[in-house]
Amino acid sequence: SGAVPPHLREKLKEKEAAFMTLHRSRMDLEEAIQESEELVRKQRAAFAAVAQELSRGRERLVKEESLAAAALQAELAREGQKLHARRQILEKLQSRLVELRTEEKRSRIRS
């Protein structure tokens, strides 16, 4: 019947061993690829989270700057109103001072 000769049996064992080595290498490579893909997914997610946080931070800064600018404008408006009121008081005082000097001159002339 068909007994396999020893030298062919030996070659078959070598080929099976080579095949198993190749198979293990392929499995290791597939695992490494999966790990790399997972790492890339995690890095992309982390990048997206950082980008979103930066966007939120930028929006927060714009909002804070806008509020600060509005507060500053309101403060400037109040200071402008105070300045205007003080100028009016000063003008009235200067006008009254002129009146008093005029009255003083008139009273000196009379006496």
Biopython code that builds the backbone (N, CA, C, O; Angstrom):
import numpy as np
from Bio.PDB.StructureBuilder import StructureBuilder

atoms = [
    (1, "SER", "N", (0.840, -1.179, 0.000)),
    (1, "SER", "CA", (0.000, 0.000, 0.000)),
    (1, "SER", "C", (0.875, 1.227, 0.000)),
    (1, "SER", "O", (2.067, 1.114, -0.287)),
    (2, "GLY", "N", (0.315, 2.462, 0.325)),
    (2, "GLY", "CA", (1.057, 3.696, 0.095)),
    (2, "GLY", "C", (1.717, 4.282, 1.317)),
    (2, "GLY", "O", (1.277, 5.322, 1.807)),
    (3, "ALA", "N", (2.753, 3.655, 1.825)),
    (3, "ALA", "CA", (3.499, 4.226, 2.945)),
    (3, "ALA", "C", (4.356, 5.381, 2.421)),
    (3, "ALA", "O", (4.979, 5.285, 1.364)),
    (4, "VAL", "N", (4.372, 6.485, 3.195)),
    (4, "VAL", "CA", (5.131, 7.679, 2.777)),
    (4, "VAL", "C", (6.599, 7.445, 3.109)),
    (4, "VAL", "O", (6.932, 7.111, 4.245)),
    (5, "PRO", "N", (7.472, 7.617, 2.134)),
    (5, "PRO", "CA", (8.908, 7.418, 2.385)),
    (5, "PRO", "C", (9.416, 8.414, 3.439)),
    (5, "PRO", "O", (8.915, 9.536, 3.521)),
    (6, "PRO", "N", (10.401, 8.010, 4.238)),
    (6, "PRO", "CA", (10.900, 8.854, 5.336)),
    (6, "PRO", "C", (11.393, 10.232, 4.875)),
    (6, "PRO", "O", (11.140, 11.220, 5.564)),
    (7, "HIS", "N", (12.078, 10.329, 3.753)),
    (7, "HIS", "CA", (12.608, 11.642, 3.339)),
    (7, "HIS", "C", (11.466, 12.595, 2.956)),
    (7, "HIS", "O", (11.582, 13.806, 3.146)),
    (8, "LEU", "N", (10.363, 12.054, 2.417)),
    (8, "LEU", "CA", (9.209, 12.898, 2.089)),
    (8, "LEU", "C", (8.456, 13.293, 3.359)),
    (8, "LEU", "O", (7.950, 14.409, 3.485)),
    (9, "ARG", "N", (8.397, 12.331, 4.305)),
    (9, "ARG", "CA", (7.755, 12.627, 5.588)),
    (9, "ARG", "C", (8.509, 13.773, 6.282)),
    (9, "ARG", "O", (7.890, 14.677, 6.843)),
    (10, "GLU", "N", (9.846, 13.728, 6.238)),
    (10, "GLU", "CA", (10.682, 14.771, 6.843)),
    (10, "GLU", "C", (10.426, 16.130, 6.163)),
    (10, "GLU", "O", (10.298, 17.152, 6.837)),
    (11, "LYS", "N", (10.353, 16.129, 4.835)),
    (11, "LYS", "CA", (10.083, 17.371, 4.084)),
    (11, "LYS", "C", (8.698, 17.925, 4.441)),
    (11, "LYS", "O", (8.521, 19.134, 4.589)),
    (12, "LEU", "N", (7.724, 17.023, 4.575)),
    (12, "LEU", "CA", (6.372, 17.439, 4.932)),
    (12, "LEU", "C", (6.374, 18.087, 6.318)),
    (12, "LEU", "O", (5.718, 19.107, 6.526)),
    (13, "LYS", "N", (7.117, 17.491, 7.277)),
    (13, "LYS", "CA", (7.209, 18.074, 8.623)),
    (13, "LYS", "C", (7.864, 19.454, 8.566)),
    (13, "LYS", "O", (7.429, 20.368, 9.267)),
    (14, "GLU", "N", (8.883, 19.616, 7.760)),
    (14, "GLU", "CA", (9.560, 20.923, 7.620)),
    (14, "GLU", "C", (8.600, 21.959, 7.043)),
    (14, "GLU", "O", (8.543, 23.097, 7.507)),
    (15, "LYS", "N", (7.843, 21.545, 6.021)),
    (15, "LYS", "CA", (6.891, 22.469, 5.399)),
    (15, "LYS", "C", (5.779, 22.835, 6.384)),
    (15, "LYS", "O", (5.348, 23.986, 6.444)),
    (16, "GLU", "N", (5.318, 21.839, 7.159)),
    (16, "GLU", "CA", (4.290, 22.131, 8.165)),
    (16, "GLU", "C", (4.839, 23.098, 9.214)),
    (16, "GLU", "O", (4.143, 24.024, 9.630)),
    (17, "ALA", "N", (6.088, 22.883, 9.642)),
    (17, "ALA", "CA", (6.712, 23.774, 10.635)),
    (17, "ALA", "C", (6.845, 25.190, 10.047)),
    (17, "ALA", "O", (6.551, 26.175, 10.724)),
    (18, "ALA", "N", (7.285, 25.284, 8.792)),
    (18, "ALA", "CA", (7.414, 26.592, 8.133)),
    (18, "ALA", "C", (6.046, 27.260, 8.018)),
    (18, "ALA", "O", (5.898, 28.459, 8.251)),
    (19, "PHE", "N", (5.028, 26.433, 7.643)),
    (19, "PHE", "CA", (3.681, 26.972, 7.540)),
    (19, "PHE", "C", (3.204, 27.504, 8.894)),
    (19, "PHE", "O", (2.623, 28.588, 8.960)),
    (20, "MET", "N", (3.444, 26.753, 9.973)),
    (20, "MET", "CA", (3.008, 27.176, 11.306)),
    (20, "MET", "C", (3.732, 28.464, 11.715)),
    (20, "MET", "O", (3.137, 29.358, 12.318)),
    (21, "THR", "N", (5.030, 28.545, 11.376)),
    (21, "THR", "CA", (5.786, 29.768, 11.684)),
    (21, "THR", "C", (5.185, 30.952, 10.922)),
    (21, "THR", "O", (4.984, 32.023, 11.494)),
    (22, "LEU", "N", (4.904, 30.759, 9.650)),
    (22, "LEU", "CA", (4.281, 31.798, 8.832)),
    (22, "LEU", "C", (2.907, 32.179, 9.386)),
    (22, "LEU", "O", (2.555, 33.356, 9.460)),
    (23, "HIS", "N", (2.142, 31.160, 9.772)),
    (23, "HIS", "CA", (0.805, 31.395, 10.316)),
    (23, "HIS", "C", (0.895, 32.225, 11.599)),
    (23, "HIS", "O", (0.142, 33.182, 11.781)),
    (24, "ARG", "N", (1.838, 31.846, 12.501)),
    (24, "ARG", "CA", (2.015, 32.603, 13.755)),
    (24, "ARG", "C", (2.433, 34.044, 13.448)),
    (24, "ARG", "O", (1.938, 34.983, 14.071)),
    (25, "SER", "N", (3.345, 34.214, 12.488)),
    (25, "SER", "CA", (3.802, 35.558, 12.112)),
    (25, "SER", "C", (2.635, 36.387, 11.576)),
    (25, "SER", "O", (2.500, 37.569, 11.892)),
    (26, "ARG", "N", (1.798, 35.745, 10.762)),
    (26, "ARG", "CA", (0.634, 36.445, 10.208)),
    (26, "ARG", "C", (-0.328, 36.844, 11.322)),
    (26, "ARG", "O", (-0.850, 37.958, 11.325)),
    (27, "MET", "N", (-0.564, 35.927, 12.274)),
    (27, "MET", "CA", (-1.455, 36.228, 13.395)),
    (27, "MET", "C", (-0.877, 37.368, 14.232)),
    (27, "MET", "O", (-1.607, 38.275, 14.633)),
    (28, "ASP", "N", (0.441, 37.326, 14.499)),
    (28, "ASP", "CA", (1.088, 38.400, 15.258)),
    (28, "ASP", "C", (0.953, 39.735, 14.532)),
    (28, "ASP", "O", (0.686, 40.766, 15.150)),
    (29, "LEU", "N", (1.140, 39.702, 13.217)),
    (29, "LEU", "CA", (1.034, 40.908, 12.409)),
    (29, "LEU", "C", (-0.392, 41.455, 12.439)),
    (29, "LEU", "O", (-0.581, 42.664, 12.580)),
    (30, "GLU", "N", (-1.389, 40.596, 12.311)),
    (30, "GLU", "CA", (-2.796, 41.034, 12.377)),
    (30, "GLU", "C", (-3.103, 41.649, 13.735)),
    (30, "GLU", "O", (-3.798, 42.661, 13.824)),
    (31, "GLU", "N", (-2.582, 41.034, 14.792)),
    (31, "GLU", "CA", (-2.799, 41.576, 16.138)),
    (31, "GLU", "C", (-2.149, 42.952, 16.274)),
    (31, "GLU", "O", (-2.742, 43.874, 16.835)),
    (32, "ALA", "N", (-0.927, 43.081, 15.755)),
    (32, "ALA", "CA", (-0.231, 44.374, 15.802)),
    (32, "ALA", "C", (-1.002, 45.436, 15.015)),
    (32, "ALA", "O", (-1.098, 46.589, 15.437)),
    (33, "ILE", "N", (-1.551, 45.028, 13.859)),
    (33, "ILE", "CA", (-2.339, 45.966, 13.042)),
    (33, "ILE", "C", (-3.581, 46.405, 13.813)),
    (33, "ILE", "O", (-3.921, 47.588, 13.817)),
    (34, "GLN", "N", (-4.255, 45.465, 14.460)),
    (34, "GLN", "CA", (-5.456, 45.799, 15.242)),
    (34, "GLN", "C", (-5.104, 46.756, 16.386)),
    (34, "GLN", "O", (-5.827, 47.717, 16.651)),
    (35, "GLU", "N", (-3.983, 46.476, 17.056)),
    (35, "GLU", "CA", (-3.561, 47.361, 18.151)),
    (35, "GLU", "C", (-3.255, 48.759, 17.622)),
    (35, "GLU", "O", (-3.608, 49.758, 18.248)),
    (36, "SER", "N", (-2.589, 48.823, 16.456)),
    (36, "SER", "CA", (-2.279, 50.126, 15.848)),
    (36, "SER", "C", (-3.555, 50.864, 15.473)),
    (36, "SER", "O", (-3.673, 52.067, 15.709)),
    (37, "GLU", "N", (-4.513, 50.145, 14.888)),
    (37, "GLU", "CA", (-5.779, 50.776, 14.514)),
    (37, "GLU", "C", (-6.508, 51.295, 15.746)),
    (37, "GLU", "O", (-7.081, 52.384, 15.717)),
    (38, "GLU", "N", (-6.489, 50.523, 16.823)),
    (38, "GLU", "CA", (-7.133, 50.952, 18.072)),
    (38, "GLU", "C", (-6.437, 52.191, 18.629)),
    (38, "GLU", "O", (-7.091, 53.127, 19.091)),
    (39, "LEU", "N", (-5.118, 52.188, 18.580)),
    (39, "LEU", "CA", (-4.354, 53.343, 19.049)),
    (39, "LEU", "C", (-4.694, 54.582, 18.216)),
    (39, "LEU", "O", (-4.872, 55.672, 18.760)),
    (40, "VAL", "N", (-4.783, 54.410, 16.898)),
    (40, "VAL", "CA", (-5.145, 55.526, 16.016)),
    (40, "VAL", "C", (-6.545, 56.034, 16.369)),
    (40, "VAL", "O", (-6.769, 57.243, 16.428)),
    (41, "ARG", "N", (-7.488, 55.113, 16.603)),
    (41, "ARG", "CA", (-8.851, 55.525, 16.992)),
    (41, "ARG", "C", (-8.817, 56.330, 18.290)),
    (41, "ARG", "O", (-9.461, 57.372, 18.405)),
    (42, "LYS", "N", (-8.049, 55.827, 19.272)),
    (42, "LYS", "CA", (-7.966, 56.540, 20.558)),
    (42, "LYS", "C", (-7.327, 57.915, 20.383)),
    (42, "LYS", "O", (-7.779, 58.896, 20.974)),
    (43, "GLN", "N", (-6.264, 57.979, 19.563)),
    (43, "GLN", "CA", (-5.596, 59.272, 19.339)),
    (43, "GLN", "C", (-6.523, 60.245, 18.627)),
    (43, "GLN", "O", (-6.547, 61.434, 18.945)),
    (44, "ARG", "N", (-7.295, 59.732, 17.652)),
    (44, "ARG", "CA", (-8.249, 60.607, 16.953)),
    (44, "ARG", "C", (-9.307, 61.126, 17.921)),
    (44, "ARG", "O", (-9.670, 62.301, 17.884)),
    (45, "ALA", "N", (-9.795, 60.245, 18.782)),
    (45, "ALA", "CA", (-10.810, 60.661, 19.765)),
    (45, "ALA", "C", (-10.219, 61.700, 20.716)),
    (45, "ALA", "O", (-10.867, 62.695, 21.040)),
    (46, "ALA", "N", (-8.980, 61.462, 21.161)),
    (46, "ALA", "CA", (-8.325, 62.420, 22.061)),
    (46, "ALA", "C", (-8.128, 63.759, 21.357)),
    (46, "ALA", "O", (-8.348, 64.817, 21.947)),
    (47, "PHE", "N", (-7.711, 63.706, 20.092)),
    (47, "PHE", "CA", (-7.511, 64.930, 19.323)),
    (47, "PHE", "C", (-8.826, 65.687, 19.179)),
    (47, "PHE", "O", (-8.872, 66.908, 19.333)),
    (48, "ALA", "N", (-9.893, 64.951, 18.882)),
    (48, "ALA", "CA", (-11.211, 65.588, 18.733)),
    (48, "ALA", "C", (-11.643, 66.240, 20.048)),
    (48, "ALA", "O", (-12.204, 67.335, 20.053)),
    (49, "ALA", "N", (-11.372, 65.550, 21.166)),
    (49, "ALA", "CA", (-11.733, 66.109, 22.478)),
    (49, "ALA", "C", (-10.936, 67.384, 22.755)),
    (49, "ALA", "O", (-11.485, 68.365, 23.256)),
    (50, "VAL", "N", (-9.651, 67.369, 22.431)),
    (50, "VAL", "CA", (-8.812, 68.561, 22.634)),
    (50, "VAL", "C", (-9.296, 69.704, 21.744)),
    (50, "VAL", "O", (-9.395, 70.849, 22.186)),
    (51, "ALA", "N", (-9.597, 69.379, 20.478)),
    (51, "ALA", "CA", (-10.079, 70.407, 19.550)),
    (51, "ALA", "C", (-11.397, 71.010, 20.055)),
    (51, "ALA", "O", (-11.605, 72.220, 19.974)),
    (52, "GLN", "N", (-12.273, 70.157, 20.571)),
    (52, "GLN", "CA", (-13.559, 70.637, 21.092)),
    (52, "GLN", "C", (-13.332, 71.530, 22.317)),
    (52, "GLN", "O", (-13.974, 72.570, 22.461)),
    (53, "GLU", "N", (-12.419, 71.117, 23.191)),
    (53, "GLU", "CA", (-12.118, 71.905, 24.387)),
    (53, "GLU", "C", (-11.507, 73.250, 24.000)),
    (53, "GLU", "O", (-11.832, 74.277, 24.595)),
    (54, "LEU", "N", (-10.622, 73.244, 23.004)),
    (54, "LEU", "CA", (-10.050, 74.504, 22.513)),
    (54, "LEU", "C", (-11.134, 75.414, 21.967)),
    (54, "LEU", "O", (-11.129, 76.622, 22.204)),
    (55, "SER", "N", (-12.064, 74.818, 21.231)),
    (55, "SER", "CA", (-13.159, 75.596, 20.665)),
    (55, "SER", "C", (-14.005, 76.214, 21.784)),
    (55, "SER", "O", (-14.371, 77.388, 21.732)),
    (56, "ARG", "N", (-14.304, 75.393, 22.796)),
    (56, "ARG", "CA", (-15.082, 75.909, 23.948)),
    (56, "ARG", "C", (-14.317, 77.021, 24.651)),
    (56, "ARG", "O", (-14.891, 78.042, 25.028)),
    (57, "GLY", "N", (-13.013, 76.811, 24.823)),
    (57, "GLY", "CA", (-12.192, 77.827, 25.486)),
    (57, "GLY", "C", (-12.173, 79.127, 24.701)),
    (57, "GLY", "O", (-12.250, 80.213, 25.276)),
    (58, "ARG", "N", (-12.069, 79.008, 23.373)),
    (58, "ARG", "CA", (-12.065, 80.188, 22.513)),
    (58, "ARG", "C", (-13.409, 80.911, 22.639)),
    (58, "ARG", "O", (-13.445, 82.137, 22.748)),
    (59, "GLU", "N", (-14.512, 80.158, 22.623)),
    (59, "GLU", "CA", (-15.847, 80.761, 22.763)),
    (59, "GLU", "C", (-15.973, 81.467, 24.110)),
    (59, "GLU", "O", (-16.524, 82.564, 24.204)),
    (60, "ARG", "N", (-15.445, 80.809, 25.162)),
    (60, "ARG", "CA", (-15.495, 81.393, 26.503)),
    (60, "ARG", "C", (-14.702, 82.704, 26.535)),
    (60, "ARG", "O", (-15.160, 83.701, 27.093)),
    (61, "LEU", "N", (-13.516, 82.692, 25.934)),
    (61, "LEU", "CA", (-12.692, 83.904, 25.908)),
    (61, "LEU", "C", (-13.378, 85.034, 25.155)),
    (61, "LEU", "O", (-13.375, 86.181, 25.602)),
    (62, "VAL", "N", (-13.965, 84.703, 24.007)),
    (62, "VAL", "CA", (-14.660, 85.723, 23.218)),
    (62, "VAL", "C", (-15.803, 86.309, 24.042)),
    (62, "VAL", "O", (-16.005, 87.523, 24.067)),
    (63, "LYS", "N", (-16.549, 85.428, 24.719)),
    (63, "LYS", "CA", (-17.679, 85.888, 25.542)),
    (63, "LYS", "C", (-17.184, 86.780, 26.683)),
    (63, "LYS", "O", (-17.751, 87.840, 26.947)),
    (64, "GLU", "N", (-16.104, 86.328, 27.363)),
    (64, "GLU", "CA", (-15.559, 87.118, 28.471)),
    (64, "GLU", "C", (-15.034, 88.461, 27.985)),
    (64, "GLU", "O", (-15.244, 89.485, 28.634)),
    (65, "GLU", "N", (-14.345, 88.458, 26.836)),
    (65, "GLU", "CA", (-13.829, 89.712, 26.290)),
    (65, "GLU", "C", (-14.978, 90.643, 25.917)),
    (65, "GLU", "O", (-14.902, 91.854, 26.128)),
    (66, "SER", "N", (-16.037, 90.071, 25.362)),
    (66, "SER", "CA", (-17.190, 90.868, 24.977)),
    (66, "SER", "C", (-17.846, 91.491, 26.214)),
    (66, "SER", "O", (-18.203, 92.669, 26.211)),
    (67, "LEU", "N", (-17.999, 90.681, 27.272)),
    (67, "LEU", "CA", (-18.584, 91.200, 28.520)),
    (67, "LEU", "C", (-17.692, 92.282, 29.130)),
    (67, "LEU", "O", (-18.179, 93.304, 29.613)),
    (68, "ALA", "N", (-16.386, 92.042, 29.100)),
    (68, "ALA", "CA", (-15.447, 93.022, 29.655)),
    (68, "ALA", "C", (-15.512, 94.326, 28.863)),
    (68, "ALA", "O", (-15.490, 95.413, 29.440)),
    (69, "ALA", "N", (-15.591, 94.210, 27.533)),
    (69, "ALA", "CA", (-15.675, 95.409, 26.696)),
    (69, "ALA", "C", (-16.969, 96.171, 26.980)),
    (69, "ALA", "O", (-16.957, 97.400, 27.053)),
    (70, "ALA", "N", (-18.079, 95.457, 27.140)),
    (70, "ALA", "CA", (-19.361, 96.102, 27.434)),
    (70, "ALA", "C", (-19.302, 96.802, 28.792)),
    (70, "ALA", "O", (-19.801, 97.917, 28.942)),
    (71, "ALA", "N", (-18.692, 96.144, 29.779)),
    (71, "ALA", "CA", (-18.565, 96.743, 31.113)),
    (71, "ALA", "C", (-17.703, 98.001, 31.045)),
    (71, "ALA", "O", (-18.009, 99.011, 31.679)),
    (72, "LEU", "N", (-16.628, 97.928, 30.271)),
    (72, "LEU", "CA", (-15.744, 99.078, 30.129)),
    (72, "LEU", "C", (-16.471, 100.236, 29.441)),
    (72, "LEU", "O", (-16.335, 101.389, 29.849)),
    (73, "GLN", "N", (-17.243, 99.922, 28.398)),
    (73, "GLN", "CA", (-18.009, 100.968, 27.709)),
    (73, "GLN", "C", (-19.009, 101.620, 28.671)),
    (73, "GLN", "O", (-19.176, 102.840, 28.674)),
    (74, "ALA", "N", (-19.663, 100.800, 29.477)),
    (74, "ALA", "CA", (-20.644, 101.345, 30.437)),
    (74, "ALA", "C", (-19.927, 102.251, 31.443)),
    (74, "ALA", "O", (-20.423, 103.326, 31.779)),
    (75, "GLU", "N", (-18.756, 101.813, 31.921)),
    (75, "GLU", "CA", (-17.979, 102.607, 32.876)),
    (75, "GLU", "C", (-17.542, 103.930, 32.236)),
    (75, "GLU", "O", (-17.599, 104.985, 32.868)),
    (76, "LEU", "N", (-17.104, 103.858, 30.972)),
    (76, "LEU", "CA", (-16.699, 105.080, 30.265)),
    (76, "LEU", "C", (-17.884, 106.028, 30.105)),
    (76, "LEU", "O", (-17.741, 107.242, 30.251)),
    (77, "ALA", "N", (-19.050, 105.468, 29.806)),
    (77, "ALA", "CA", (-20.252, 106.301, 29.663)),
    (77, "ALA", "C", (-20.577, 106.995, 30.988)),
    (77, "ALA", "O", (-20.895, 108.185, 31.007)),
    (78, "ARG", "N", (-20.497, 106.242, 32.106)),
    (78, "ARG", "CA", (-20.765, 106.841, 33.434)),
    (78, "ARG", "C", (-19.751, 107.939, 33.741)),
    (78, "ARG", "O", (-20.115, 109.006, 34.236)),
    (79, "GLU", "N", (-18.485, 107.675, 33.448)),
    (79, "GLU", "CA", (-17.444, 108.679, 33.705)),
    (79, "GLU", "C", (-17.676, 109.911, 32.822)),
    (79, "GLU", "O", (-17.460, 111.042, 33.256)),
    (80, "GLY", "N", (-18.121, 109.678, 31.570)),
    (80, "GLY", "CA", (-18.417, 110.796, 30.665)),
    (80, "GLY", "C", (-19.554, 111.653, 31.207)),
    (80, "GLY", "O", (-19.509, 112.881, 31.129)),
    (81, "GLN", "N", (-20.583, 110.992, 31.762)),
    (81, "GLN", "CA", (-21.709, 111.732, 32.344)),
    (81, "GLN", "C", (-21.257, 112.543, 33.558)),
    (81, "GLN", "O", (-21.656, 113.694, 33.734)),
    (82, "LYS", "N", (-20.416, 111.922, 34.394)),
    (82, "LYS", "CA", (-19.898, 112.645, 35.571)),
    (82, "LYS", "C", (-19.091, 113.862, 35.130)),
    (82, "LYS", "O", (-19.223, 114.948, 35.695)),
    (83, "LEU", "N", (-18.256, 113.667, 34.115)),
    (83, "LEU", "CA", (-17.420, 114.756, 33.620)),
    (83, "LEU", "C", (-18.289, 115.895, 33.085)),
    (83, "LEU", "O", (-18.023, 117.069, 33.344)),
    (84, "HIS", "N", (-19.319, 115.535, 32.343)),
    (84, "HIS", "CA", (-20.238, 116.546, 31.789)),
    (84, "HIS", "C", (-20.908, 117.333, 32.924)),
    (84, "HIS", "O", (-20.992, 118.560, 32.874)),
    (85, "ALA", "N", (-21.379, 116.613, 33.939)),
    (85, "ALA", "CA", (-22.037, 117.272, 35.077)),
    (85, "ALA", "C", (-21.055, 118.203, 35.793)),
    (85, "ALA", "O", (-21.426, 119.306, 36.193)),
    (86, "ARG", "N", (-19.801, 117.761, 35.954)),
    (86, "ARG", "CA", (-18.793, 118.603, 36.622)),
    (86, "ARG", "C", (-18.480, 119.847, 35.793)),
    (86, "ARG", "O", (-18.270, 120.930, 36.338)),
    (87, "ARG", "N", (-18.450, 119.678, 34.462)),
    (87, "ARG", "CA", (-18.201, 120.841, 33.596)),
    (87, "ARG", "C", (-19.328, 121.865, 33.751)),
    (87, "ARG", "O", (-19.085, 123.071, 33.813)),
    (88, "GLN", "N", (-20.574, 121.359, 33.812)),
    (88, "GLN", "CA", (-21.710, 122.274, 33.967)),
    (88, "GLN", "C", (-21.616, 123.036, 35.293)),
    (88, "GLN", "O", (-21.873, 124.237, 35.366)),
    (89, "ILE", "N", (-21.234, 122.282, 36.350)),
    (89, "ILE", "CA", (-21.077, 122.932, 37.664)),
    (89, "ILE", "C", (-19.975, 123.982, 37.592)),
    (89, "ILE", "O", (-20.134, 125.090, 38.103)),
    (90, "LEU", "N", (-18.862, 123.635, 36.961)),
    (90, "LEU", "CA", (-17.729, 124.556, 36.830)),
    (90, "LEU", "C", (-18.138, 125.803, 36.056)),
    (90, "LEU", "O", (-17.780, 126.918, 36.437)),
    (91, "GLU", "N", (-18.897, 125.617, 34.952)),
    (91, "GLU", "CA", (-19.359, 126.759, 34.160)),
    (91, "GLU", "C", (-20.259, 127.669, 35.006)),
    (91, "GLU", "O", (-20.145, 128.893, 34.939)),
    (92, "LYS", "N", (-21.152, 127.067, 35.799)),
    (92, "LYS", "CA", (-22.038, 127.863, 36.663)),
    (92, "LYS", "C", (-21.220, 128.629, 37.706)),
    (92, "LYS", "O", (-21.477, 129.800, 37.983)),
    (93, "LEU", "N", (-20.218, 127.929, 38.282)),
    (93, "LEU", "CA", (-19.375, 128.589, 39.283)),
    (93, "LEU", "C", (-18.580, 129.743, 38.655)),
    (93, "LEU", "O", (-18.446, 130.811, 39.254)),
    (94, "GLN", "N", (-18.054, 129.517, 37.440)),
    (94, "GLN", "CA", (-17.298, 130.581, 36.772)),
    (94, "GLN", "C", (-18.211, 131.768, 36.452)),
    (94, "GLN", "O", (-17.830, 132.929, 36.606)),
    (95, "SER", "N", (-19.422, 131.443, 36.005)),
    (95, "SER", "CA", (-20.387, 132.496, 35.703)),
    (95, "SER", "C", (-20.727, 133.288, 36.968)),
    (95, "SER", "O", (-20.806, 134.517, 36.946)),
    (96, "ARG", "N", (-20.927, 132.561, 38.067)),
    (96, "ARG", "CA", (-21.250, 133.216, 39.357)),
    (96, "ARG", "C", (-20.070, 134.055, 39.838)),
    (96, "ARG", "O", (-20.255, 135.124, 40.419)),
    (97, "LEU", "N", (-18.848, 133.560, 39.592)),
    (97, "LEU", "CA", (-17.642, 134.293, 39.985)),
    (97, "LEU", "C", (-17.554, 135.614, 39.213)),
    (97, "LEU", "O", (-17.219, 136.655, 39.779)),
    (98, "VAL", "N", (-17.862, 135.555, 37.905)),
    (98, "VAL", "CA", (-17.858, 136.774, 37.084)),
    (98, "VAL", "C", (-18.898, 137.752, 37.628)),
    (98, "VAL", "O", (-18.630, 138.949, 37.736)),
    (99, "GLU", "N", (-20.080, 137.248, 37.969)),
    (99, "GLU", "CA", (-21.139, 138.101, 38.524)),
    (99, "GLU", "C", (-20.670, 138.755, 39.818)),
    (99, "GLU", "O", (-20.875, 139.951, 40.026)),
    (100, "LEU", "N", (-20.031, 137.956, 40.696)),
    (100, "LEU", "CA", (-19.562, 138.484, 41.980)),
    (100, "LEU", "C", (-18.490, 139.554, 41.780)),
    (100, "LEU", "O", (-18.497, 140.570, 42.475)),
    (101, "ARG", "N", (-17.573, 139.339, 40.842)),
    (101, "ARG", "CA", (-16.527, 140.331, 40.572)),
    (101, "ARG", "C", (-17.138, 141.637, 40.032)),
    (101, "ARG", "O", (-16.746, 142.746, 40.394)),
    (102, "THR", "N", (-18.127, 141.429, 39.140)),
    (102, "THR", "CA", (-18.797, 142.602, 38.573)),
    (102, "THR", "C", (-19.481, 143.392, 39.677)),
    (102, "THR", "O", (-19.387, 144.618, 39.720)),
    (103, "GLU", "N", (-20.181, 142.678, 40.586)),
    (103, "GLU", "CA", (-20.859, 143.347, 41.711)),
    (103, "GLU", "C", (-19.840, 144.035, 42.614)),
    (103, "GLU", "O", (-20.081, 145.135, 43.112)),
    (104, "GLU", "N", (-18.697, 143.376, 42.820)),
    (104, "GLU", "CA", (-17.659, 143.955, 43.684)),
    (104, "GLU", "C", (-17.118, 145.242, 43.066)),
    (104, "GLU", "O", (-16.912, 146.234, 43.765)),
    (105, "LYS", "N", (-16.887, 145.221, 41.738)),
    (105, "LYS", "CA", (-16.401, 146.414, 41.045)),
    (105, "LYS", "C", (-17.419, 147.550, 41.154)),
    (105, "LYS", "O", (-17.055, 148.700, 41.403)),
    (106, "ARG", "N", (-18.689, 147.217, 40.967)),
    (106, "ARG", "CA", (-19.753, 148.224, 41.042)),
    (106, "ARG", "C", (-19.815, 148.827, 42.443)),
    (106, "ARG", "O", (-19.973, 150.037, 42.604)),
    (107, "SER", "N", (-19.688, 147.968, 43.454)),
    (107, "SER", "CA", (-19.777, 148.480, 44.827)),
    (107, "SER", "C", (-18.556, 149.334, 45.142)),
    (107, "SER", "O", (-18.675, 150.284, 45.915)),
    (108, "ARG", "N", (-17.380, 149.036, 44.574)),
    (108, "ARG", "CA", (-16.184, 149.879, 44.795)),
    (108, "ARG", "C", (-16.363, 151.234, 44.126)),
    (108, "ARG", "O", (-15.984, 152.278, 44.657)),
    (109, "ILE", "N", (-16.970, 151.172, 42.908)),
    (109, "ILE", "CA", (-17.178, 152.421, 42.164)),
    (109, "ILE", "C", (-18.157, 153.324, 42.940)),
    (109, "ILE", "O", (-17.975, 154.540, 43.000)),
    (110, "ARG", "N", (-19.184, 152.716, 43.523)),
    (110, "ARG", "CA", (-20.194, 153.493, 44.266)),
    (110, "ARG", "C", (-19.605, 154.108, 45.522)),
    (110, "ARG", "O", (-19.986, 155.205, 45.928)),
    (111, "SER", "N", (-18.670, 153.388, 46.134)),
    (111, "SER", "CA", (-18.201, 153.893, 47.413)),
    (111, "SER", "C", (-16.954, 154.733, 47.316)),
    (111, "SER", "O", (-16.456, 155.219, 48.331)),
]
sb = StructureBuilder()
sb.init_structure("model")
sb.init_model(0)
sb.init_chain("A")
sb.init_seg("    ")
for serial, (resi, resn, name, xyz) in enumerate(atoms, 1):
    if name == "N":
        sb.init_residue(resn, " ", resi, " ")
    sb.init_atom(name, np.array(xyz, "f"), 0.0, 1.0, " ", f" {name:<3s}", serial, name[0])
structure = sb.get_structure()
